[in-house]
Amino acid sequence: MGPIYALVLAAGRGARFGGALPKQYLPLGGTSVLRHAVTAFAAHRRIAGVQVTIRPEDRGAYDAALAGLDLPPPVPGGAERQDSVRLGLEAMAPLRPARVLIHDGARPFPEAAMIDRVIDALDQAPAAIPGLPLGDTIKRVSDGVITGTIDRSGLWRVQTPQGFHFDAILAAHRAAAGQAFTDDAAVAEAAGIAPRIVMGSEANLKITTEDDLAAAERLIAARQGDIRIGQGFDVHPFGPGDSLMVCGVAIPHSAGVVGHSDADVGLHALTDAILGAIGAGDIGMHFPPSDPQWKGASSDRFLAHAAGLVLARGGSIAALDVTIICERPRIGPHRTAMVERVAAILGIAPDRVSVKATTTEKLGFTGRGEGIAAQAVATVRLPL
């Protein structure tokens, strides 16, 4: 049959949602909306590869959202959705796909079974579209007044991914350039291709409003009912230097810290807390201090690795709480930056991260100014 590829569209601006960050990059369940969508295809046994289209100015958000996934470079999209699809298909053409599934990056939950239904239908038809029959009564309205009832029999609301024989949909998009169609099925229909409808999924919602995002969070919470708690602790002595890293933020100080990596006690404690929550050992097991490749390494790599293990198990990070213990330097002025940095590393909302600070009232090694410590707690959700 030939390889099957997925094209995920992430070049939209989401004007109806509002906000500076496009909706496909918004945090959702410990990662981003887009990562949920892309990983559904990247992890599917019948999908050979995934191509994403983006706006060039969103490259930073794209890199953060999909860090660690084995994907080709994103393709710059066009002014309209239809343009982005055509450009994405053109970029994929050298791979010679037999079939392609085209999916909106703002739909985070394309279930594996639904993807299979689309692929299977392509054995009998040149195009296959998932959808759901309308269950509500449909009214025609003018100026706020109902003017009639529409027969809903035979009416479906369609979703993505929409599947096609690759050469046919590429030719259809080339022929439709400059026209305005609402989805790829309409492009196919204009080219004389009759798509087959397959059953979609109520869970395959599209993030259009804040209510949609809240509904997606509730869906994740319902699926991830195994709640785990982990703790972490780390300590480093002060040494030569004029600054230190704490929770990913460089803080000027009269001393540095001694450690094999960048000795960030906050990120080390958080990493251990996440690993503990999923029973995955400790930071030393994953990044041995005896390994020279980690000398001076940025600790954000350790934290991102721990988060990746959670995601690989279908889980999400629900909350993080870290307390920095030292007499000096002062943590308070840097707290907001630390929260934002930890949230950015993990792709979660800042309100899921808490950074606090305390002293030991001049007692012990931290009280004597000999070093700095941190303790952390992580709450993780995993599927039951």
C-alpha positions as a Markdown table, in Angstrom:
| # | Residue | x | y | z |
|---|---|---|---|---|
| 1 | Met | 0.0 | 0.0 | 0.0 |
| 2 | Gly | 2.8 | 2.4 | 0.7 |
| 3 | Pro | 3.6 | 4.6 | 3.6 |
| 4 | Ile | 1.1 | 6.7 | 5.4 |
| 5 | Tyr | 2.1 | 10.2 | 6.7 |
| 6 | Ala | 0.3 | 12.8 | 8.9 |
| 7 | Leu | 0.3 | 16.5 | 8.2 |
| 8 | Val | -0.5 | 18.5 | 11.4 |
| 9 | Leu | -1.6 | 22.2 | 10.8 |
| 10 | Ala | -0.3 | 24.7 | 13.4 |
| 11 | Ala | 0.0 | 27.9 | 11.4 |
| 12 | Gly | -3.3 | 29.4 | 12.6 |
| 13 | Arg | -3.5 | 32.3 | 14.9 |
| 14 | Gly | -6.7 | 31.3 | 16.8 |
| 15 | Ala | -8.3 | 34.8 | 16.7 |
| 16 | Arg | -11.5 | 33.6 | 18.4 |
| 17 | Phe | -9.5 | 32.3 | 21.4 |
| 18 | Gly | -7.6 | 35.6 | 22.0 |
| 19 | Gly | -4.3 | 36.1 | 23.8 |
| 20 | Ala | -0.8 | 36.5 | 22.5 |
| 21 | Leu | 0.0 | 32.8 | 22.3 |
| 22 | Pro | -1.7 | 30.8 | 19.5 |
| 23 | Lys | -4.1 | 28.2 | 21.0 |
| 24 | Gln | -2.1 | 25.2 | 19.7 |
| 25 | Tyr | 0.8 | 26.2 | 21.9 |
| 26 | Leu | -1.2 | 26.7 | 25.1 |
| 27 | Pro | -0.5 | 24.4 | 28.1 |
| 28 | Leu | -2.7 | 21.4 | 28.4 |
| 29 | Gly | -2.3 | 18.5 | 30.8 |
| 30 | Gly | 1.3 | 19.1 | 31.6 |
| 31 | Thr | 2.4 | 19.8 | 28.0 |
| 32 | Ser | 0.9 | 21.7 | 25.1 |
| 33 | Val | -2.2 | 21.3 | 22.9 |
| 34 | Leu | 0.0 | 20.8 | 19.8 |
| 35 | Arg | 2.2 | 18.1 | 21.5 |
| 36 | His | -0.9 | 16.1 | 22.4 |
| 37 | Ala | -2.0 | 16.2 | 18.7 |
| 38 | Val | 1.4 | 15.4 | 17.2 |
| 39 | Thr | 2.3 | 12.6 | 19.6 |
| 40 | Ala | -1.0 | 10.8 | 18.8 |
| 41 | Phe | 0.3 | 10.3 | 15.2 |
| 42 | Ala | 4.0 | 10.0 | 16.0 |
| 43 | Ala | 3.2 | 7.1 | 18.4 |
| 44 | His | 0.7 | 5.4 | 16.0 |
| 45 | Arg | 2.1 | 2.1 | 14.6 |
| 46 | Arg | 0.7 | 2.8 | 11.1 |
| 47 | Ile | 2.0 | 6.3 | 10.7 |
| 48 | Ala | 5.4 | 6.5 | 9.0 |
| 49 | Gly | 6.1 | 10.2 | 9.8 |
| 50 | Val | 4.6 | 13.5 | 10.9 |
| 51 | Gln | 5.0 | 16.9 | 9.2 |
| 52 | Val | 3.9 | 20.1 | 10.9 |
| 53 | Thr | 3.2 | 23.5 | 9.3 |
| 54 | Ile | 3.7 | 26.6 | 11.4 |
| 55 | Arg | 4.1 | 30.4 | 11.1 |
| 56 | Pro | 7.8 | 31.2 | 10.9 |
| 57 | Glu | 7.4 | 33.7 | 13.8 |
| 58 | Asp | 6.2 | 30.8 | 16.0 |
| 59 | Arg | 9.4 | 28.7 | 15.6 |
| 60 | Gly | 10.4 | 29.3 | 19.2 |
| 61 | Ala | 7.0 | 28.2 | 20.6 |
| 62 | Tyr | 7.1 | 25.2 | 18.2 |
| 63 | Asp | 10.6 | 24.1 | 19.4 |
| 64 | Ala | 9.5 | 24.3 | 23.0 |
| 65 | Ala | 6.2 | 22.5 | 22.4 |
| 66 | Leu | 7.7 | 19.5 | 20.5 |
| 67 | Ala | 11.2 | 19.3 | 22.1 |
| 68 | Gly | 12.6 | 15.8 | 22.0 |
| 69 | Leu | 10.3 | 14.4 | 19.3 |
| 70 | Asp | 11.9 | 13.0 | 16.1 |
| 71 | Leu | 10.3 | 15.2 | 13.5 |
| 72 | Pro | 11.5 | 16.9 | 10.3 |
| 73 | Pro | 11.8 | 20.7 | 10.3 |
| 74 | Pro | 8.4 | 22.4 | 10.3 |
| 75 | Val | 7.1 | 23.9 | 7.0 |
| 76 | Pro | 6.2 | 27.6 | 6.9 |
| 77 | Gly | 2.5 | 27.8 | 6.4 |
| 78 | Gly | 0.5 | 30.3 | 4.3 |
| 79 | Ala | -1.9 | 33.1 | 4.9 |
| 80 | Glu | -4.9 | 30.7 | 5.0 |
| 81 | Arg | -5.4 | 27.2 | 6.2 |
| 82 | Gln | -5.8 | 26.0 | 2.6 |
| 83 | Asp | -2.4 | 27.5 | 1.7 |
| 84 | Ser | -0.8 | 25.8 | 4.7 |
| 85 | Val | -2.1 | 22.4 | 3.7 |
| 86 | Arg | -0.9 | 22.8 | 0.1 |
| 87 | Leu | 2.6 | 23.9 | 1.2 |
| 88 | Gly | 2.8 | 21.0 | 3.7 |
| 89 | Leu | 1.7 | 18.5 | 1.0 |
| 90 | Glu | 4.3 | 19.9 | -1.4 |
| 91 | Ala | 7.0 | 19.5 | 1.3 |
| 92 | Met | 6.0 | 15.9 | 1.8 |
| 93 | Ala | 5.8 | 15.0 | -1.9 |
| 94 | Pro | 9.5 | 13.8 | -2.1 |
| 95 | Leu | 8.7 | 11.2 | 0.5 |
| 96 | Arg | 6.2 | 9.7 | -1.9 |
| 97 | Pro | 3.5 | 8.9 | 0.6 |
| 98 | Ala | 0.7 | 6.7 | -0.5 |
| 99 | Arg | -1.8 | 8.2 | 1.8 |
| 100 | Val | -1.9 | 11.3 | 4.1 |
| 101 | Leu | -4.0 | 12.2 | 7.2 |
| 102 | Ile | -4.5 | 16.0 | 7.6 |
| 103 | His | -5.2 | 17.1 | 11.1 |
| 104 | Asp | -5.8 | 20.4 | 12.9 |
| 105 | Gly | -3.1 | 21.0 | 15.6 |
| 106 | Ala | -5.8 | 22.5 | 17.8 |
| 107 | Arg | -7.5 | 19.1 | 18.2 |
| 108 | Pro | -5.4 | 17.4 | 20.9 |
| 109 | Phe | -7.1 | 14.1 | 21.2 |
| 110 | Pro | -7.3 | 12.1 | 17.9 |
| 111 | Glu | -7.7 | 8.7 | 19.3 |
| 112 | Ala | -5.8 | 5.7 | 17.8 |
| 113 | Ala | -9.0 | 3.8 | 17.1 |
| 114 | Met | -10.4 | 6.8 | 15.1 |
| 115 | Ile | -7.1 | 7.1 | 13.2 |
| 116 | Asp | -7.4 | 3.4 | 12.3 |
| 117 | Arg | -11.0 | 3.9 | 11.1 |
| 118 | Val | -9.8 | 6.7 | 8.7 |
| 119 | Ile | -6.9 | 4.6 | 7.4 |
| 120 | Asp | -9.1 | 1.5 | 6.9 |
| 121 | Ala | -11.7 | 3.5 | 5.0 |
| 122 | Leu | -9.0 | 4.6 | 2.5 |
| 123 | Asp | -8.8 | 1.0 | 1.3 |
| 124 | Gln | -12.3 | 1.4 | -0.1 |
| 125 | Ala | -12.4 | 5.1 | -1.0 |
| 126 | Pro | -9.9 | 7.9 | -2.1 |
| 127 | Ala | -10.9 | 10.0 | 0.9 |
| 128 | Ala | -12.2 | 9.4 | 4.4 |
| 129 | Ile | -13.5 | 11.9 | 6.9 |
| 130 | Pro | -14.4 | 11.4 | 10.6 |
| 131 | Gly | -17.6 | 12.9 | 11.8 |
| 132 | Leu | -20.5 | 12.7 | 14.2 |
| 133 | Pro | -24.2 | 12.7 | 13.2 |
| 134 | Leu | -26.1 | 15.8 | 14.5 |
| 135 | Gly | -28.1 | 15.0 | 17.6 |
| 136 | Asp | -29.5 | 18.4 | 18.4 |
| 137 | Thr | -32.5 | 20.0 | 16.6 |
| 138 | Ile | -31.2 | 22.6 | 14.1 |
| 139 | Lys | -33.0 | 25.9 | 13.7 |
| 140 | Arg | -32.6 | 28.6 | 11.1 |
| 141 | Val | -32.4 | 32.0 | 12.8 |
| 142 | Ser | -32.6 | 35.6 | 11.5 |
| 143 | Asp | -32.1 | 38.7 | 13.7 |
| 144 | Gly | -32.5 | 36.5 | 16.8 |
| 145 | Val | -35.8 | 35.0 | 15.7 |
| 146 | Ile | -36.3 | 31.4 | 14.7 |
| 147 | Thr | -37.5 | 31.2 | 11.2 |
| 148 | Gly | -37.6 | 27.5 | 10.6 |
| 149 | Thr | -36.5 | 24.0 | 11.5 |
| 150 | Ile | -33.9 | 22.2 | 9.4 |
| 151 | Asp | -34.2 | 18.4 | 8.8 |
| 152 | Arg | -31.1 | 17.1 | 10.6 |
| 153 | Ser | -31.3 | 13.6 | 9.0 |
| 154 | Gly | -28.2 | 13.0 | 7.0 |
| 155 | Leu | -26.3 | 16.0 | 8.6 |
| 156 | Trp | -22.9 | 15.3 | 10.2 |
| 157 | Arg | -20.4 | 17.6 | 11.9 |
| 158 | Val | -17.0 | 16.6 | 10.6 |
| 159 | Gln | -13.6 | 16.4 | 12.3 |
| 160 | Thr | -10.0 | 15.8 | 11.5 |
| 161 | Pro | -7.8 | 13.9 | 10.7 |
| 162 | Gln | -9.2 | 13.8 | 7.2 |
| 163 | Gly | -7.5 | 11.0 | 5.1 |
| 164 | Phe | -6.7 | 11.0 | 1.4 |
| 165 | His | -4.8 | 9.2 | -1.3 |
| 166 | Phe | -1.8 | 11.5 | -1.4 |
| 167 | Asp | -1.5 | 12.2 | -5.1 |
| 168 | Ala | -5.2 | 12.9 | -5.5 |
| 169 | Ile | -5.4 | 15.5 | -2.6 |
| 170 | Leu | -2.2 | 17.2 | -3.7 |
| 171 | Ala | -3.6 | 17.6 | -7.2 |
| 172 | Ala | -6.9 | 18.9 | -5.8 |
| 173 | His | -5.1 | 21.4 | -3.6 |
| 174 | Arg | -3.0 | 22.6 | -6.5 |
| 175 | Ala | -6.2 | 23.1 | -8.6 |
| 176 | Ala | -7.9 | 24.9 | -5.7 |
| 177 | Ala | -5.1 | 27.4 | -5.0 |
| 178 | Gly | -6.6 | 30.9 | -4.5 |
| 179 | Gln | -10.1 | 29.6 | -3.7 |
| 180 | Ala | -11.7 | 29.4 | -0.3 |
| 181 | Phe | -12.8 | 26.1 | 1.2 |
| 182 | Thr | -13.5 | 25.4 | 4.8 |
| 183 | Asp | -11.8 | 22.0 | 5.0 |
| 184 | Asp | -9.9 | 19.5 | 2.9 |
| 185 | Ala | -13.0 | 17.4 | 2.3 |
| 186 | Ala | -14.5 | 20.4 | 0.5 |
| 187 | Val | -11.3 | 20.7 | -1.6 |
| 188 | Ala | -11.6 | 17.0 | -2.5 |
| 189 | Glu | -15.3 | 17.4 | -3.4 |
| 190 | Ala | -14.5 | 20.2 | -5.7 |
| 191 | Ala | -12.1 | 17.9 | -7.5 |
| 192 | Gly | -14.7 | 15.2 | -7.9 |
| 193 | Ile | -13.5 | 13.1 | -5.1 |
| 194 | Ala | -16.3 | 11.6 | -2.9 |
| 195 | Pro | -15.1 | 11.1 | 0.7 |
| 196 | Arg | -16.4 | 8.3 | 2.8 |
| 197 | Ile | -17.6 | 9.2 | 6.3 |
| 198 | Val | -16.4 | 7.3 | 9.3 |
| 199 | Met | -17.3 | 7.6 | 13.0 |
| 200 | Gly | -15.4 | 10.3 | 14.8 |
| 201 | Ser | -15.1 | 10.8 | 18.5 |
| 202 | Glu | -16.7 | 13.1 | 21.0 |
| 203 | Ala | -13.3 | 13.4 | 22.7 |
| 204 | Asn | -11.8 | 14.7 | 19.5 |
| 205 | Leu | -12.8 | 18.3 | 20.4 |
| 206 | Lys | -11.3 | 21.4 | 18.8 |
| 207 | Ile | -9.8 | 24.1 | 21.1 |
| 208 | Thr | -11.6 | 27.3 | 20.0 |
| 209 | Thr | -12.5 | 29.0 | 23.2 |
| 210 | Glu | -11.4 | 29.0 | 26.9 |
| 211 | Asp | -14.3 | 26.7 | 27.7 |
| 212 | Asp | -12.9 | 24.2 | 25.2 |
| 213 | Leu | -9.6 | 24.3 | 26.9 |
| 214 | Ala | -11.2 | 23.8 | 30.3 |
| 215 | Ala | -13.2 | 20.8 | 28.8 |
| 216 | Ala | -9.9 | 19.3 | 27.5 |
| 217 | Glu | -8.3 | 19.6 | 30.9 |
| 218 | Arg | -11.3 | 17.9 | 32.5 |
| 219 | Leu | -11.0 | 15.1 | 30.0 |
| 220 | Ile | -7.4 | 14.6 | 30.8 |
| 221 | Ala | -8.1 | 14.6 | 34.5 |
| 222 | Ala | -10.8 | 11.9 | 34.0 |
| 223 | Arg | -8.4 | 9.7 | 32.1 |
| 224 | Gln | -5.5 | 10.2 | 34.5 |
| 225 | Gly | -6.9 | 9.1 | 37.8 |
| 226 | Asp | -3.7 | 7.6 | 39.2 |
| 227 | Ile | -2.4 | 10.5 | 41.3 |
| 228 | Arg | 1.2 | 10.1 | 42.5 |
| 229 | Ile | 3.3 | 12.2 | 44.8 |
| 230 | Gly | 7.2 | 12.4 | 44.8 |
| 231 | Gln | 9.7 | 14.3 | 46.9 |
| 232 | Gly | 13.2 | 15.5 | 46.1 |
| 233 | Phe | 16.1 | 17.1 | 48.0 |
| 234 | Asp | 19.4 | 18.5 | 46.9 |
| 235 | Val | 22.3 | 20.4 | 48.4 |
| 236 | His | 25.4 | 22.1 | 47.1 |
| 237 | Pro | 28.3 | 23.8 | 48.9 |
| 238 | Phe | 29.3 | 27.3 | 47.9 |
| 239 | Gly | 32.7 | 27.7 | 46.1 |
| 240 | Pro | 34.5 | 30.1 | 43.8 |
| 241 | Gly | 32.4 | 32.3 | 41.6 |
| 242 | Asp | 30.2 | 35.3 | 41.4 |
| 243 | Ser | 26.8 | 33.7 | 40.6 |
| 244 | Leu | 24.7 | 30.6 | 40.9 |
| 245 | Met | 21.8 | 29.0 | 39.1 |
| 246 | Val | 18.6 | 28.4 | 41.1 |
| 247 | Cys | 15.5 | 27.1 | 39.3 |
| 248 | Gly | 17.0 | 28.0 | 35.9 |
| 249 | Val | 17.7 | 31.6 | 36.8 |
| 250 | Ala | 21.2 | 33.0 | 37.2 |
| 251 | Ile | 21.5 | 35.0 | 40.5 |
| 252 | Pro | 24.5 | 37.2 | 41.3 |
| 253 | His | 26.2 | 36.3 | 44.5 |
| 254 | Ser | 29.5 | 36.6 | 46.3 |
| 255 | Ala | 30.2 | 32.9 | 45.7 |
| 256 | Gly | 29.4 | 30.2 | 43.2 |
| 257 | Val | 28.4 | 26.6 | 43.8 |
| 258 | Val | 30.3 | 23.4 | 43.6 |
| 259 | Gly | 28.7 | 20.6 | 41.5 |
| 260 | His | 29.3 | 18.4 | 38.5 |
| 261 | Ser | 26.5 | 20.0 | 36.4 |
| 262 | Asp | 25.5 | 23.6 | 36.9 |
| 263 | Ala | 24.6 | 22.6 | 40.5 |
| 264 | Asp | 21.1 | 24.1 | 40.3 |
| 265 | Val | 19.6 | 22.8 | 43.6 |
| 266 | Gly | 16.1 | 23.8 | 42.6 |
| 267 | Leu | 15.9 | 22.0 | 39.3 |
| 268 | His | 17.8 | 19.0 | 40.8 |
| 269 | Ala | 15.2 | 18.7 | 43.7 |
| 270 | Leu | 12.3 | 19.1 | 41.2 |
| 271 | Thr | 13.8 | 16.4 | 38.9 |
| 272 | Asp | 14.1 | 14.0 | 41.8 |
| 273 | Ala | 10.6 | 14.7 | 42.9 |
| 274 | Ile | 9.2 | 13.9 | 39.5 |
| 275 | Leu | 11.3 | 10.8 | 39.1 |
| 276 | Gly | 10.1 | 9.7 | 42.6 |
| 277 | Ala | 6.5 | 10.2 | 41.7 |
| 278 | Ile | 6.7 | 7.7 | 38.9 |
| 279 | Gly | 9.1 | 5.3 | 40.6 |
| 280 | Ala | 11.9 | 6.0 | 38.2 |
| 281 | Gly | 14.9 | 6.2 | 40.6 |
| 282 | Asp | 16.8 | 9.4 | 41.1 |
| 283 | Ile | 18.7 | 12.0 | 39.1 |
| 284 | Gly | 22.1 | 10.2 | 39.6 |
| 285 | Met | 20.7 | 7.0 | 38.0 |
| 286 | His | 19.8 | 8.9 | 34.8 |
| 287 | Phe | 22.7 | 11.4 | 34.8 |
| 288 | Pro | 25.6 | 9.8 | 36.7 |
| 289 | Pro | 28.1 | 12.4 | 38.2 |
| 290 | Ser | 30.9 | 10.1 | 37.0 |
| 291 | Asp | 29.9 | 10.7 | 33.4 |
| 292 | Pro | 32.0 | 13.6 | 32.0 |
| 293 | Gln | 29.3 | 14.6 | 29.5 |
| 294 | Trp | 27.3 | 16.1 | 32.3 |
| 295 | Lys | 30.1 | 18.3 | 33.6 |
| 296 | Gly | 28.7 | 21.8 | 33.6 |
| 297 | Ala | 25.5 | 20.7 | 31.9 |
| 298 | Ser | 22.4 | 22.9 | 32.2 |
| 299 | Ser | 20.0 | 21.3 | 34.6 |
| 300 | Asp | 17.0 | 22.1 | 32.5 |
| 301 | Arg | 17.9 | 19.0 | 30.5 |
| 302 | Phe | 17.5 | 16.9 | 33.6 |
| 303 | Leu | 14.1 | 18.3 | 34.4 |
| 304 | Ala | 12.9 | 18.0 | 30.8 |
| 305 | His | 14.0 | 14.4 | 30.8 |
| 306 | Ala | 12.0 | 13.6 | 33.9 |
| 307 | Ala | 9.0 | 15.3 | 32.4 |
| 308 | Gly | 9.4 | 13.3 | 29.2 |
| 309 | Leu | 9.3 | 10.0 | 31.2 |
| 310 | Val | 5.9 | 11.2 | 32.6 |
| 311 | Leu | 4.6 | 12.0 | 29.2 |
| 312 | Ala | 5.8 | 8.7 | 27.8 |
| 313 | Arg | 3.6 | 6.9 | 30.3 |
| 314 | Gly | 0.6 | 9.0 | 29.2 |
| 315 | Gly | 0.7 | 11.2 | 32.3 |
| 316 | Ser | 1.0 | 14.8 | 33.2 |
| 317 | Ile | 2.5 | 17.0 | 35.9 |
| 318 | Ala | -0.3 | 18.5 | 38.0 |
| 319 | Ala | 1.8 | 20.6 | 40.4 |
| 320 | Leu | 5.3 | 21.4 | 41.6 |
| 321 | Asp | 6.4 | 23.0 | 44.9 |
| 322 | Val | 10.0 | 23.7 | 45.6 |
| 323 | Thr | 11.5 | 25.4 | 48.7 |
| 324 | Ile | 15.0 | 27.0 | 48.5 |
| 325 | Ile | 16.9 | 26.9 | 51.8 |
| 326 | Cys | 19.7 | 29.5 | 52.3 |
| 327 | Glu | 20.6 | 32.6 | 54.2 |
| 328 | Arg | 22.0 | 34.2 | 51.0 |
| 329 | Pro | 21.3 | 35.0 | 48.2 |
| 330 | Arg | 17.8 | 36.4 | 48.5 |
| 331 | Ile | 15.4 | 34.4 | 46.5 |
| 332 | Gly | 12.3 | 36.6 | 46.7 |
| 333 | Pro | 13.3 | 39.1 | 43.9 |
| 334 | His | 13.8 | 36.2 | 41.5 |
| 335 | Arg | 10.8 | 34.1 | 42.4 |
| 336 | Thr | 8.6 | 35.1 | 39.5 |
| 337 | Ala | 11.4 | 34.5 | 37.0 |
| 338 | Met | 12.0 | 31.1 | 38.5 |
| 339 | Val | 8.3 | 30.1 | 38.3 |
| 340 | Glu | 8.2 | 31.2 | 34.7 |
| 341 | Arg | 11.4 | 29.4 | 33.8 |
| 342 | Val | 10.3 | 26.1 | 35.4 |
| 343 | Ala | 6.9 | 26.3 | 33.7 |
| 344 | Ala | 8.6 | 27.0 | 30.3 |
| 345 | Ile | 11.0 | 24.0 | 30.6 |
| 346 | Leu | 8.0 | 21.7 | 31.3 |
| 347 | Gly | 5.4 | 23.3 | 29.1 |
| 348 | Ile | 3.0 | 23.7 | 31.9 |
| 349 | Ala | 1.0 | 26.7 | 33.2 |
| 350 | Pro | 2.9 | 28.9 | 35.7 |
| 351 | Asp | 0.1 | 28.5 | 38.3 |
| 352 | Arg | 1.1 | 24.9 | 38.5 |
| 353 | Val | 4.6 | 25.8 | 39.9 |
| 354 | Ser | 5.4 | 27.2 | 43.3 |
| 355 | Val | 8.8 | 28.5 | 44.4 |
| 356 | Lys | 9.3 | 29.4 | 48.0 |
| 357 | Ala | 12.3 | 30.3 | 50.2 |
| 358 | Thr | 13.3 | 30.0 | 53.8 |
| 359 | Thr | 16.3 | 30.1 | 56.1 |
| 360 | Thr | 17.4 | 27.9 | 58.9 |
| 361 | Glu | 17.7 | 30.8 | 61.3 |
| 362 | Lys | 21.5 | 30.7 | 61.2 |
| 363 | Leu | 21.6 | 27.1 | 62.1 |
| 364 | Gly | 23.4 | 24.3 | 60.3 |
| 365 | Phe | 25.5 | 24.5 | 57.1 |
| 366 | Thr | 23.0 | 26.8 | 55.3 |
| 367 | Gly | 22.8 | 29.0 | 58.4 |
| 368 | Arg | 26.6 | 29.4 | 58.4 |
| 369 | Gly | 26.5 | 30.3 | 54.7 |
| 370 | Glu | 28.4 | 27.2 | 53.6 |
| 371 | Gly | 25.9 | 26.2 | 50.9 |
| 372 | Ile | 22.4 | 26.1 | 49.6 |
| 373 | Ala | 19.7 | 23.4 | 49.6 |
| 374 | Ala | 16.3 | 22.7 | 48.1 |
| 375 | Gln | 13.4 | 20.4 | 48.8 |
| 376 | Ala | 10.6 | 19.7 | 46.3 |
| 377 | Val | 7.3 | 17.9 | 46.0 |
| 378 | Ala | 5.8 | 16.9 | 42.7 |
| 379 | Thr | 2.2 | 15.8 | 42.0 |
| 380 | Val | 1.8 | 13.7 | 38.9 |
| 381 | Arg | -1.2 | 12.2 | 37.2 |
| 382 | Leu | -0.9 | 8.8 | 35.4 |
| 383 | Pro | -3.6 | 6.8 | 33.5 |
| 384 | Leu | -5.3 | 4.2 | 35.7 |
